[in-house]
Structure formats: structure tokens, C-alpha cells
Amino acid sequence: MSYFKQFCKPRFRRFGFQAATILTWILGTNTKAAELNPSPTNFFTITINSGELGENHADPYQNLGTIDVAGGTLENHETFEILNFGVLSNQLGGTINNFKTIQSEDLGTTISNAGVFNNFDSLGNGYRFTNHPTGVLNNNTGATTITKFIFTNNGTVNNTNVFSNGTASDLGLFDNNAGATVNSFPGSEFKNFGDLNNRGTFNNEGSFRSLPPFTGISGRVTNDGVFNNLAGASLINAIRFNSGGILNNDGMLSTSHFLANLPTGVINNNATGSVTINSVLSNFGAINNAGEFIFSFGGSMRDNGTYTQTAGVTQNRNKSLSSSVFDFQGGKLFGSGHLTGSVMLGGSAIIELDSTFTSQVGSFSFDSFAMTGGTVQLDLGGLVAGIDFDQLNVLGNASLAGTLDVALIDPGTGLFAPVAGDSFDILTATGGVTGTFTTENLPVLTGGLSWDVVYGANAVTLQVLSTTLPADFDGDGDVDSADLVVWQSSYGVDAGADADGDGDSDGFDFLAWQQQFTGPAAVPSATSVPEPSGIVLLVVGSLLFVSRAGYSFNHHV
């Protein structure tokens, strides 16, 4: 059985208003739900202690007084709208289910929630919404919550659809205080058009976008708590983002506006995370990368924080990055540009240079460079540093260890083939070079060529040397009659006995064989040499003359 108590002021009855100073429903669990008075306006106080206050017959229903859900449930059904010009309060133990529209219209209006507030359609906050420590606001599938002025969260906000802090024309203020939690679940969208201050925990598994209002007033995101951009989520920031707390990224984070990591700030880009900096990253704190961290053609990093990488990749697209320390202990530093600060390379970390992300060749410059391990990968495709082959330039000291890994590449005209006498300054250090690479992995050279790694006072240079005799046509380490057999079979046919590198086998190659001859000076037998042509007979005769008279050729004929 229900109990209905009403204190009336008869003078209001003639106006058709809710004619009570205090209207209280105390309803049993098995009774039919009470209904809001058909009168369209409440000027006083409606208190729900238990049971259910059902559908509103006035559309819209205007609250200029107080609706207080002290217990039980207030339901706004599918076809009606509540306009709040006063106070809508949901206390601990109370539940509000909004199936249509609840809209706070003016300055001074208040929605206060310490219980459970379920939004299934449209919730609009025109002035102040306070979610208390025990309060839970559920913005459910298909629902939209728009707060145009002040939203203070001290409890829990669960977003499954669309939650908007402000609009394109209204600057919102969202405070997520210490101890409070915002959960924006997969498939949801959280749009920030104003100021969002996070001092608690913000978990984003959907889409989080910070956009500048069209009014030209710039908002910002300030994170002094923990902001988790989880795997599969996206965080797109187009307004200033200041973080003095912890920013954990396991999803996609892209910023086209100023991002400041303050002295107390920590940015952790984890294994599945991808960060793209399209503007300025000001780093006074610590950045830890184990995923993908991209400084695009419009991005840069400045100030004196630390940057540590244990896995993943840092891509720098010809930009200037500044940090007190760049510590690469895993993963890869890829690209080109300048790193202001101390660069350390160790563990399994790799440096790979590429200026355009298509040419394979580039140059990095560091203030200082210290290797305890790791690998420097360099490509050679020609003779011009930074254009045809990779180069590291160090303004200070370069301390070497680890591995040097060099490869020959195709610059577009075929695989680059160094020749004797070529040299490549792969590293320069104005402050001096100390140490050497522990391991040198160099490409195989043909044609009797070899590498020489020269560690100078201020540079490391790769030189190409000739280590075999060009006339050693069969490659057995000497120049003898067997090489003459090779010359005979290649003469005028191919370059199998090309000692002078002109692409054929001719008389000049025979002269090189004669000049480099190491013996024995026997003429090949008839069983091992095909029947000589006229030129071979001339050669054999010349050989006999040389062996008897000691005469040698030293000019071309």
C-alpha cells in the first residue's frame, strides 16, 4: 500500500501549478508507480524516498524548484522531457533513469548525483553537474551527454556512447578530481571542446578528441593524475595538452598542438602504442618508449627532460629533437636530423639512417655519442656523404663500441660497386673519436678488393683497397701460366680476363699479366691449352723472349 503525503498552499491551486511546498512519495515496491503531476511546472520540492516515480505527462516538465531522489527511482520515460531550472538531486541509494531528455537550461541550475544516474538518451548540463564520490553516471549505448559549463566528477563516469565537454560554441569545464574515475569504453567517443582537468584516473578505450571551440577561445587538457589511452583507443589532440602526471599510451596518440610533459610528468608509450608528434613536444620530464614514437615533418621536441627507449622505434623525419639524455637500449632510432643532448646506444638498440623514408640514405648529428653496445647500420650507394651514403656527425666526442653494420644499396642505377681508392667518412667527431667498433660487418667486395676501417683522431673512414693482383684471373693468389689459359679463352669473347677494368679481355690485359707474372714461366702444354690463334703464338713467343732476355713491357702497344 502506498502512502501519499502532501503539504499544500491553497493559493497556488488556482494557477494549476504543483501546489505544494513539499511533495513526498513513499511508495512500496509492489505498488503502481506514481506519476508527476500533469501540471507543467514545479516551483517547490518533490522528494522521492522509496519506490518509483514514473512517467511525466507534461512535455516538457519544468523544474524551477527541487526534485530530490532520496531513495527509489525517478524515471523519465521515452516521450517526455524534463527541463531543469532549479535543482535535480540524486542521493546515495537513489536511481535516475533517463530514457528521453533531461536538460539543465540556465546559470545557477544544478544536477547533483550521489547515487546511480543512467542516461539512455540525452542529458544536457547547462551550468553545473556534480558527481559525488558515491555517484555513478552511466552514459549508455545510444546516449549523449553534453555539459556546456561545469562538470565536477568525484565518483565514476562510465561512457559507452558520446560524452561532450562543451560544444563548438560553448567552452566546457570538466574536473576529474583525485580519487575519481572516468571510463570511456570501446566504441565510445569523448569530445573535449574546453578545459579538461584530470587529477584522478581517466581510462580511454574509445575515441578521445580535444578540439578548439569555434569561438576562438582555446581550451586545454591538464593531466595531473593518470591518463590511460588503452590498446585500440585513439587520442587526438588539437589543443594544448599539459601533463604533470602519468600518461600511458597503448593505443594511438596524435597531437597537432602543443604537448608539454612537465617536470613531474611521465609519458609511457608501451609496446602497442603509437605516438605521432605533428607540433611541439616540450619535455621537462621523462619519456619512456617501447612502441612507435614518430616526430613527423611538422613535429619537434625541446627542453631538458629524458628520453629512454627499451624497444620499438623512434622515427625522426629531419627534425631537431632536444633532451638532456637520449638513451637507446633497445629498438631502433630511424631517420635523420639533429639530436641535441647526449646520445647513448647500448643493448640491442640500432641506429638506421634515412632522410626521406624512401632514399635509404641520410645523416644524423648528435651533440655527443657514447656506445656501450648496440648497432650502427649504414648504407653505401655512392660517394657523397648524406646523399649517397649514411653519415653520423658528432659535435663533441664519439666513444665507440658495439657493432658496425654496413650494406651496399641500389641508388636507382644498380647495386653500388666501390672501386679501389674509394673512401667514406662514415662518422665525424669534432671532439674526437675514442674506442673502436667491437664488431665490423662489412659487405663482400669482388675483383680483388677489400675494406680497411681507419680510426682517425676525428673520423672513422672506410677505405677500399686492392688486395689481389688484377691479372690473377683464376683467383688462386698468383699470376702464372694457368691465368694465361684463362686469358686465352676469354680473349675477344668476354671480360673473364679483364685486368684493367675496361670491360673486355684484350692485349692490354695480357700486358698486365706479363707485368704481374709470379711464375712459373712455363708455356701451357698442348693437352691443356686449345690450339693457339695468331695472337697467342705471338704471346708465347714474347714469353720465351722475356724469360731469356729479361725484357719487360712497361707501355701499351
VOMILUM-100116 format. One record per residue (C-alpha): x, y, z. Coordinates in steps of 0.05 Angstrom, whole numbers, always signed. Layout:
ATOM      px      py      pz
ATOM       X       Y       Z
...
END
This chain:
ATOM      px      py      pz
ATOM      +0      +0      +0
ATOM     +25     +69     -17
ATOM     +28    +128     +28
ATOM     +19    +197      -1
ATOM     +31    +259     +40
ATOM     +23    +330     +14
ATOM     +30    +397     +48
ATOM      -9    +447      +7
ATOM     -12    +521      -2
ATOM     -82    +531     -29
ATOM     -66    +598     -61
ATOM     -25    +562    -115
ATOM     -82    +516    -136
ATOM    -117    +567    -179
ATOM     -54    +574    -222
ATOM     -53    +499    -239
ATOM     +17    +492    -210
ATOM     +44    +438    -166
ATOM     +10    +467    -106
ATOM     +55    +443     -51
ATOM    +116    +467     -13
ATOM    +139    +396      -2
ATOM    +112    +337     -41
ATOM    +134    +270     -16
ATOM    +122    +200     -46
ATOM    +135    +139      -2
ATOM    +118     +80     -46
ATOM    +120      +6     -33
ATOM    +156     -40     -81
ATOM     +92     -73    -106
ATOM     +50     -11    -120
ATOM     +40     +23    -185
ATOM     +89     +78    -198
ATOM     +68    +148    -182
ATOM     +67    +200    -236
ATOM     +90    +272    -238
ATOM     +31    +320    -235
ATOM      +4    +337    -304
ATOM     +18    +410    -287
ATOM     +79    +430    -330
ATOM    +118    +466    -275
ATOM    +146    +451    -206
ATOM    +164    +511    -163
ATOM    +176    +475     -98
ATOM    +205    +410     -72
ATOM    +190    +339     -95
ATOM    +223    +285     -53
ATOM    +224    +211     -71
ATOM    +240    +167     -12
ATOM    +227     +98     -40
ATOM    +193     +62     -97
ATOM    +187     +91    -167
ATOM    +165    +159    -191
ATOM    +143    +143    -262
ATOM    +130    +177    -327
ATOM    +120    +251    -335
ATOM     +54    +271    -370
ATOM     +75    +343    -381
ATOM    +121    +353    -440
ATOM    +165    +389    -425
ATOM    +163    +385    -350
ATOM    +198    +446    -320
ATOM    +232    +443    -253
ATOM    +241    +511    -221
ATOM    +246    +482    -151
ATOM    +278    +418    -126
ATOM    +269    +346    -146
ATOM    +304    +304     -93
ATOM    +313    +229    -104
ATOM    +329    +207     -33
ATOM    +315    +134     -49
ATOM    +278     +94    -101
ATOM    +277    +112    -174
ATOM    +260    +171    -217
ATOM    +246    +152    -289
ATOM    +237    +200    -346
ATOM    +203    +158    -399
ATOM    +213    +155    -474
ATOM    +166    +210    -497
ATOM    +178    +266    -447
ATOM    +229    +319    -430
ATOM    +249    +349    -363
ATOM    +277    +420    -365
ATOM    +314    +435    -301
ATOM    +318    +508    -280
ATOM    +329    +490    -207
ATOM    +360    +431    -170
ATOM    +357    +358    -191
ATOM    +388    +317    -136
ATOM    +400    +242    -134
ATOM    +424    +219     -67
ATOM    +461    +156     -45
ATOM    +412     +99     -54
ATOM    +373    +135    -108
ATOM    +369    +120    -182
ATOM    +352    +164    -241
ATOM    +336    +131    -307
ATOM    +332    +180    -365
ATOM    +300    +150    -427
ATOM    +287    +215    -463
ATOM    +316    +284    -445
ATOM    +338    +318    -381
ATOM    +365    +387    -396
ATOM    +391    +439    -348
ATOM    +380    +506    -380
ATOM    +406    +567    -342
ATOM    +463    +591    -299
ATOM    +451    +571    -227
ATOM    +417    +505    -244
ATOM    +446    +443    -212
ATOM    +447    +369    -222
ATOM    +476    +331    -163
ATOM    +488    +257    -164
ATOM    +509    +213    -106
ATOM    +472    +151    -129
ATOM    +464    +118    -197
ATOM    +446    +162    -257
ATOM    +431    +122    -320
ATOM    +427    +162    -384
ATOM    +397    +125    -443
ATOM    +382    +184    -488
ATOM    +401    +257    -479
ATOM    +429    +291    -417
ATOM    +447    +365    -422
ATOM    +483    +405    -368
ATOM    +477    +480    -378
ATOM    +511    +501    -314
ATOM    +535    +453    -260
ATOM    +536    +377    -254
ATOM    +568    +348    -192
ATOM    +581    +274    -188
ATOM    +597    +258    -115
ATOM    +646    +204     -90
ATOM    +590    +152     -87
ATOM    +559    +175    -152
ATOM    +559    +134    -216
ATOM    +539    +166    -281
ATOM    +527    +115    -336
ATOM    +523    +145    -406
ATOM    +497     +83    -441
ATOM    +496     +58    -512
ATOM    +457    +106    -556
ATOM    +460    +162    -505
ATOM    +492    +231    -509
ATOM    +515    +274    -451
ATOM    +534    +346    -465
ATOM    +560    +390    -410
ATOM    +565    +463    -430
ATOM    +594    +494    -368
ATOM    +618    +459    -305
ATOM    +622    +383    -294
ATOM    +656    +360    -230
ATOM    +669    +287    -221
ATOM    +688    +259    -153
ATOM    +659    +190    -167
ATOM    +654    +147    -230
ATOM    +633    +165    -301
ATOM    +623    +107    -349
ATOM    +616    +128    -422
ATOM    +592     +78    -474
ATOM    +570    +126    -528
ATOM    +582    +202    -535
ATOM    +604    +249    -479
ATOM    +619    +321    -497
ATOM    +654    +371    -452
ATOM    +628    +435    -484
ATOM    +607    +445    -556
ATOM    +635    +480    -617
ATOM    +606    +545    -589
ATOM    +607    +532    -514
ATOM    +670    +524    -473
ATOM    +663    +466    -424
ATOM    +699    +455    -358
ATOM    +708    +383    -336
ATOM    +743    +368    -270
ATOM    +760    +295    -256
ATOM    +785    +302    -185
ATOM    +833    +259    -144
ATOM    +802    +191    -129
ATOM    +752    +198    -186
ATOM    +750    +154    -249
ATOM    +726    +164    -320
ATOM    +718    +102    -362
ATOM    +706    +114    -436
ATOM    +693     +44    -464
ATOM    +708     +14    -534
ATOM    +665     +45    -588
ATOM    +652    +108    -547
ATOM    +672    +180    -562
ATOM    +694    +232    -512
ATOM    +698    +302    -543
ATOM    +732    +358    -506
ATOM    +718    +429    -531
ATOM    +742    +465    -468
ATOM    +784    +454    -406
ATOM    +792    +384    -380
ATOM    +829    +375    -314
ATOM    +847    +304    -295
ATOM    +872    +294    -224
ATOM    +844    +224    -218
ATOM    +843    +167    -269
ATOM    +819    +173    -340
ATOM    +814    +107    -378
ATOM    +802    +115    -453
ATOM    +786     +54    -494
ATOM    +748     +91    -548
ATOM    +760    +157    -584
ATOM    +783    +218    -544
ATOM    +786    +282    -584
ATOM    +806    +351    -559
ATOM    +783    +404    -608
ATOM    +786    +480    -606
ATOM    +718    +515    -599
ATOM    +696    +556    -658
ATOM    +692    +616    -612
ATOM    +767    +623    -617
ATOM    +775    +612    -542
ATOM    +828    +559    -534
ATOM    +816    +504    -484
ATOM    +867    +455    -457
ATOM    +876    +387    -425
ATOM    +914    +385    -359
ATOM    +934    +317    -332
ATOM    +959    +314    -261
ATOM    +933    +244    -248
ATOM    +936    +182    -291
ATOM    +911    +183    -363
ATOM    +909    +114    -396
ATOM    +899    +112    -471
ATOM    +888     +37    -476
ATOM    +901     -12    -533
ATOM    +855      +0    -591
ATOM    +838     +71    -568
ATOM    +854    +137    -602
ATOM    +873    +203    -571
ATOM    +873    +261    -620
ATOM    +894    +328    -590
ATOM    +886    +394    -626
ATOM    +891    +440    -565
ATOM    +945    +449    -512
ATOM    +958    +387    -470
ATOM    +997    +395    -405
ATOM   +1016    +332    -368
ATOM   +1048    +333    -299
ATOM   +1022    +265    -282
ATOM   +1027    +198    -317
ATOM   +1006    +189    -390
ATOM   +1004    +116    -410
ATOM    +994    +102    -484
ATOM    +978     +32    -511
ATOM    +936     +58    -569
ATOM    +943    +114    -619
ATOM    +961    +184    -596
ATOM    +967    +241    -645
ATOM    +977    +315    -629
ATOM    +975    +374    -675
ATOM    +982    +425    -619
ATOM   +1030    +439    -563
ATOM   +1043    +379    -517
ATOM   +1080    +394    -452
ATOM   +1109    +339    -408
ATOM   +1122    +378    -344
ATOM   +1179    +364    -294
ATOM   +1136    +315    -255
ATOM   +1107    +284    -318
ATOM   +1119    +214    -345
ATOM   +1098    +192    -414
ATOM   +1100    +117    -424
ATOM   +1090     +95    -496
ATOM   +1082     +20    -488
ATOM   +1092     -38    -537
ATOM   +1026     -30    -574
ATOM   +1027     +46    -571
ATOM   +1038     +94    -628
ATOM   +1052    +168    -617
ATOM   +1055    +219    -673
ATOM   +1081    +289    -658
ATOM   +1058    +339    -710
ATOM   +1074    +401    -669
ATOM   +1119    +417    -610
ATOM   +1132    +368    -554
ATOM   +1161    +405    -494
ATOM   +1194    +353    -449
ATOM   +1216    +372    -379
ATOM   +1200    +304    -350
ATOM   +1212    +232    -372
ATOM   +1191    +197    -436
ATOM   +1196    +121    -439
ATOM   +1185     +89    -507
ATOM   +1174     +15    -523
ATOM   +1127     +25    -582
ATOM   +1127     +73    -641
ATOM   +1144    +146    -629
ATOM   +1142    +189    -693
ATOM   +1166    +260    -700
ATOM   +1135    +279    -766
ATOM   +1158    +333    -814
ATOM   +1118    +384    -771
ATOM   +1140    +357    -704
ATOM   +1197    +372    -657
ATOM   +1219    +362    -585
ATOM   +1252    +413    -540
ATOM   +1276    +426    -468
ATOM   +1317    +384    -420
ATOM   +1278    +322    -400
ATOM   +1300    +250    -412
ATOM   +1282    +203    -469
ATOM   +1292    +128    -458
ATOM   +1277     +72    -507
ATOM   +1278      -1    -490
ATOM   +1242     -28    -551
ATOM   +1202      -4    -611
ATOM   +1224     +52    -657
ATOM   +1235    +127    -655
ATOM   +1226    +158    -723
ATOM   +1254    +227    -734
ATOM   +1237    +259    -800
ATOM   +1292    +311    -808
ATOM   +1273    +349    -745
ATOM   +1312    +377    -686
ATOM   +1300    +340    -621
ATOM   +1326    +365    -555
ATOM   +1334    +327    -489
ATOM   +1386    +323    -435
ATOM   +1395    +248    -449
ATOM   +1373    +203    -506
ATOM   +1384    +132    -480
ATOM   +1372     +78    -532
ATOM   +1378      +8    -502
ATOM   +1332     -29    -549
ATOM   +1292     -19    -612
ATOM   +1313     +28    -667
ATOM   +1328    +102    -679
ATOM   +1307    +113    -750
ATOM   +1310    +172    -798
ATOM   +1355    +234    -797
ATOM   +1360    +302    -764
ATOM   +1394    +331    -703
ATOM   +1391    +307    -631
ATOM   +1413    +360    -582
ATOM   +1439    +326    -519
ATOM   +1477    +264    -501
ATOM   +1461    +204    -544
ATOM   +1475    +135    -514
ATOM   +1470     +70    -552
ATOM   +1472      +2    -518
ATOM   +1439     -66    -511
ATOM   +1403     -87    -574
ATOM   +1389     -16    -599
ATOM   +1400      +1    -672
ATOM   +1413     +67    -708
ATOM   +1389     +66    -781
ATOM   +1393    +128    -824
ATOM   +1343    +151    -877
ATOM   +1329    +223    -897
ATOM   +1265    +217    -936
ATOM   +1240    +148    -915
ATOM   +1248    +126    -987
ATOM   +1321    +140   -1005
ATOM   +1352     +94    -953
ATOM   +1407    +146    -941
ATOM   +1411    +203    -891
ATOM   +1452    +235    -836
ATOM   +1444    +244    -761
ATOM   +1481    +295    -719
ATOM   +1489    +289    -643
ATOM   +1519    +334    -590
ATOM   +1556    +274    -562
ATOM   +1554    +199    -575
ATOM   +1572    +142    -528
ATOM   +1565     +68    -546
ATOM   +1566     +12    -495
ATOM   +1535     -36    -546
ATOM   +1482     -34    -599
ATOM   +1490     -29    -675
ATOM   +1502     +27    -724
ATOM   +1473      +8    -791
ATOM   +1500     +47    -851
ATOM   +1484     +44    -925
ATOM   +1532     +59    -982
ATOM   +1503     +78   -1050
ATOM   +1555    +128   -1076
ATOM   +1610    +176   -1056
ATOM   +1573    +238   -1028
ATOM   +1562    +238    -952
ATOM   +1489    +245    -930
ATOM   +1465    +239   -1002
ATOM   +1497    +176   -1028
ATOM   +1520    +145    -963
ATOM   +1499    +149    -890
ATOM   +1540    +192    -842
ATOM   +1539    +206    -767
ATOM   +1565    +275    -746
ATOM   +1582    +286    -673
ATOM   +1595    +357    -648
ATOM   +1630    +331    -586
ATOM   +1664    +265    -570
ATOM   +1645    +198    -601
ATOM   +1660    +137    -557
ATOM   +1654     +74    -598
ATOM   +1637      +1    -582
ATOM   +1584     -47    -606
ATOM   +1574     -65    -679
ATOM   +1585     -30    -745
ATOM   +1539     -59    -799
ATOM   +1549     -34    -870
ATOM   +1509     -52    -932
ATOM   +1514     -34   -1006
ATOM   +1448      -8   -1035
ATOM   +1419      +6   -1104
ATOM   +1413     +82   -1112
ATOM   +1369     +70   -1174
ATOM   +1424     +54   -1224
ATOM   +1442     -15   -1198
ATOM   +1477     -42   -1137
ATOM   +1533      +5   -1117
ATOM   +1602     -26   -1131
ATOM   +1660     +11   -1097
ATOM   +1727     +11   -1132
ATOM   +1798     +13   -1105
ATOM   +1814     +81   -1076
ATOM   +1742     +98   -1055
ATOM   +1735    +125    -984
ATOM   +1675    +141    -940
ATOM   +1677    +183    -877
ATOM   +1620    +146    -842
ATOM   +1630    +183    -775
ATOM   +1660    +250    -758
ATOM   +1670    +277    -687
ATOM   +1695    +347    -675
ATOM   +1711    +330    -603
ATOM   +1750    +267    -622
ATOM   +1739    +192    -632
ATOM   +1755    +143    -576
ATOM   +1750     +67    -579
ATOM   +1732     +24    -639
ATOM   +1673     -17    -661
ATOM   +1677     -85    -628
ATOM   +1648    -120    -689
ATOM   +1653     -97    -761
ATOM   +1603    -128    -810
ATOM   +1624    -104    -880
ATOM   +1596    -124    -948
ATOM   +1636    -172    -991
ATOM   +1676    -139   -1046
ATOM   +1696    -174   -1111
ATOM   +1751    -162   -1161
ATOM   +1808    -167   -1111
ATOM   +1782    -111   -1066
ATOM   +1779    -107    -990
ATOM   +1758     -59    -935
ATOM   +1802     -21    -888
ATOM   +1769     +13    -828
ATOM   +1812     +73    -808
ATOM   +1800    +103    -739
ATOM   +1827    +173    -742
ATOM   +1830    +227    -689
ATOM   +1765    +259    -712
ATOM   +1734    +209    -761
ATOM   +1722    +137    -778
ATOM   +1734    +123    -852
ATOM   +1720     +63    -895
ATOM   +1773     +54    -950
ATOM   +1772      +7   -1009
ATOM   +1838     -28   -1022
ATOM   +1863     -74   -1077
ATOM   +1889    -137   -1042
ATOM   +1898    -184   -1101
ATOM   +1933    -178   -1169
ATOM   +1885    -158   -1224
ATOM   +1918    -209   -1271
ATOM   +1903    -267   -1223
ATOM   +1847    -287   -1269
ATOM   +1833    -354   -1235
ATOM   +1835    -324   -1166
ATOM   +1886    -373   -1136
ATOM   +1931    -320   -1107
ATOM   +1985    -318   -1161
ATOM   +1997    -298   -1233
ATOM   +2021    -358   -1272
ATOM   +2010    -399   -1336
ATOM   +1941    -420   -1312
ATOM   +1919    -347   -1315
ATOM   +1946    -345   -1386
ATOM   +1898    -402   -1403
ATOM   +1840    -360   -1375
ATOM   +1863    -301   -1416
ATOM   +1867    -344   -1479
ATOM   +1796    -369   -1471
ATOM   +1768    -300   -1455
ATOM   +1807    -260   -1507
ATOM   +1758    -223   -1551
ATOM   +1700    -262   -1521
ATOM   +1684    -235   -1451
ATOM   +1713    -200   -1391
ATOM   +1737    -263   -1356
ATOM   +1809    -237   -1360
ATOM   +1796    -162   -1351
ATOM   +1856    -138   -1312
ATOM   +1849     -64   -1328
ATOM   +1775     -58   -1313
ATOM   +1754     -35   -1383
ATOM   +1702     -89   -1391
ATOM   +1737    -136   -1440
ATOM   +1796    -184   -1448
ATOM   +1847    -157   -1496
ATOM   +1922    -146   -1507
ATOM   +1927     -95   -1451
ATOM   +1903    -148   -1402
ATOM   +1958    -194   -1428
ATOM   +2009    -138   -1414
ATOM   +1982    -134   -1343
ATOM   +1991    -210   -1337
ATOM   +2062    -204   -1362
ATOM   +2079    -148   -1314
ATOM   +2049    -183   -1254
ATOM   +2076    -252   -1271
ATOM   +2098    -291   -1210
ATOM   +2116    -357   -1244
ATOM   +2129    -410   -1263
ATOM   +2142    -384   -1334
ATOM   +2125    -448   -1370
ATOM   +2083    -448   -1433
ATOM   +2020    -488   -1422
ATOM   +2022    -557   -1455
ATOM   +1983    -573   -1518
ATOM   +1939    -620   -1478
ATOM   +1915    -565   -1431
ATOM   +1910    -507   -1479
ATOM   +1867    -504   -1542
ATOM   +1904    -494   -1607
ATOM   +1932    -423   -1604
ATOM   +1909    -370   -1651
ATOM   +1956    -320   -1682
ATOM   +1956    -273   -1622
ATOM   +1970    -330   -1574
ATOM   +2031    -351   -1615
ATOM   +2055    -280   -1611
ATOM   +2045    -281   -1535
ATOM   +2082    -347   -1527
ATOM   +2139    -321   -1568
ATOM   +2142    -259   -1527
ATOM   +2143    -300   -1464
ATOM   +2203    -340   -1487
ATOM   +2238    -276   -1506
ATOM   +2223    -246   -1438
ATOM   +2247    -307   -1400
ATOM   +2313    -309   -1438
ATOM   +2328    -236   -1445
ATOM   +2297    -208   -1381
ATOM   +2260    -155   -1422
ATOM   +2192    -130   -1396
ATOM   +2136     -88   -1425
ATOM   +2120     -23   -1389
ATOM   +2078     +12   -1441
ATOM   +2016      -1   -1482
ATOM   +2023     -22   -1554
END
